[in-house]
């Protein structure tokens, strides 16, 4: 049940992001692309969080952490300049997503040993 809610919410957010990108002239295609990636990455991470066997405390705390960091990534994607080279915002988004994935893997290993 929770997996379906995560997927449906992710799809709704992705469609809304695409619609806003096509309707708003201030929301450029570059930023929309970054934020589509952010939405997809966080939806996948939250889905995996529900699929793997974790202790409840890990699952609840990581759900909040990933949601908060996803919001931070989205804001960074909005503020990012329109270039790939020397783009600190894009680097920050990539590092946060990598951090989330590493935390998920480590938490999965720790949860199995507890």
C-alpha positions as CSV (number, residue, x, y, z in Angstrom):
1,X,0.0,0.0,0.0
2,X,2.7,2.5,1.0
3,X,4.7,1.6,-2.2
4,X,1.7,2.5,-4.3
5,X,1.3,5.9,-2.5
6,X,4.9,6.7,-3.1
7,X,4.7,5.9,-6.8
8,X,1.5,7.8,-7.3
9,X,2.8,10.8,-5.5
10,X,6.0,10.7,-7.5
11,X,4.1,10.6,-10.7
12,X,1.8,13.4,-9.7
13,X,4.8,15.6,-8.7
14,X,6.6,14.8,-12.0
15,X,3.5,15.6,-14.1
16,X,3.0,18.9,-12.1
17,X,6.6,19.8,-12.6
18,X,6.4,19.2,-16.4
19,X,3.2,21.2,-16.6
20,X,4.7,24.1,-14.7
21,X,7.8,23.9,-16.9
22,X,5.7,24.2,-20.0
23,X,3.4,27.0,-18.7
24,X,5.8,29.3,-16.8
25,X,8.3,31.3,-18.9
26,X,10.5,31.9,-15.8
27,X,10.8,28.1,-15.2
28,X,13.4,27.2,-17.8
29,X,13.8,23.8,-19.4
30,X,17.3,23.3,-17.8
31,X,15.8,23.8,-14.3
32,X,12.8,21.7,-15.1
33,X,15.1,18.8,-16.2
34,X,17.1,19.0,-13.0
35,X,13.9,18.9,-10.9
36,X,12.5,16.1,-12.9
37,X,15.6,14.1,-12.1
38,X,15.3,15.1,-8.4
39,X,11.7,14.0,-8.3
40,X,12.5,10.6,-10.0
41,X,15.6,10.0,-7.8
42,X,13.8,10.7,-4.5
43,X,10.7,8.7,-5.6
44,X,13.0,5.7,-6.4
45,X,14.9,6.1,-3.1
46,X,11.7,6.3,-1.0
47,X,10.3,3.3,-2.9
48,X,13.5,1.3,-2.2
49,X,13.2,2.4,1.4
50,X,9.8,0.7,1.6
51,X,10.9,-2.4,-0.3
52,X,13.9,-3.3,1.9
53,X,13.6,-4.8,5.3
54,X,14.5,-2.1,7.9
55,X,13.7,-1.5,11.5
56,X,10.8,0.9,11.9
57,X,12.9,3.7,13.4
58,X,15.2,3.7,10.4
59,X,12.3,3.6,8.0
60,X,10.5,6.5,9.6
61,X,13.5,8.7,10.2
62,X,14.9,8.1,6.7
63,X,11.5,8.9,5.1
64,X,11.5,12.3,6.7
65,X,15.2,12.9,5.9
66,X,14.8,11.9,2.3
67,X,11.7,14.0,1.9
68,X,13.4,17.1,3.5
69,X,16.6,16.6,1.4
70,X,14.4,16.1,-1.7
71,X,12.8,19.5,-1.0
72,X,16.3,21.1,-0.6
73,X,17.4,19.5,-3.9
74,X,14.3,20.9,-5.6
75,X,15.1,24.4,-4.4
76,X,18.7,24.0,-5.6
77,X,17.4,22.9,-9.0
78,X,15.2,26.0,-9.2
79,X,18.2,28.3,-8.4
80,X,20.7,26.5,-10.6
81,X,22.3,28.6,-13.4
82,X,21.6,27.5,-17.0
83,X,24.9,25.6,-17.6
84,X,26.5,22.3,-16.8
85,X,30.1,23.5,-16.4
86,X,31.0,25.0,-13.0
87,X,27.5,24.6,-11.7
88,X,27.8,24.4,-7.9
89,X,24.0,23.9,-7.5
90,X,24.1,20.9,-9.8
91,X,27.1,19.4,-7.9
92,X,25.3,19.9,-4.6
93,X,22.2,18.1,-5.9
94,X,24.3,15.2,-7.1
95,X,26.2,15.0,-3.8
96,X,22.9,15.0,-1.8
97,X,21.4,12.2,-3.9
98,X,24.6,10.2,-3.6
99,X,24.5,10.8,0.2
100,X,20.9,9.6,0.4
101,X,21.8,6.4,-1.6
102,X,24.9,5.7,0.6
103,X,22.8,6.2,3.8
104,X,20.2,3.8,2.5
105,X,22.8,1.1,1.8
106,X,24.5,1.6,5.1
107,X,21.2,1.6,7.0
108,X,20.2,-1.6,5.2
109,X,23.4,-3.3,6.3
110,X,23.2,-2.0,9.9
111,X,19.5,-3.0,10.2
112,X,20.3,-6.6,9.2
113,X,23.0,-6.9,11.9
114,X,20.9,-5.5,14.7
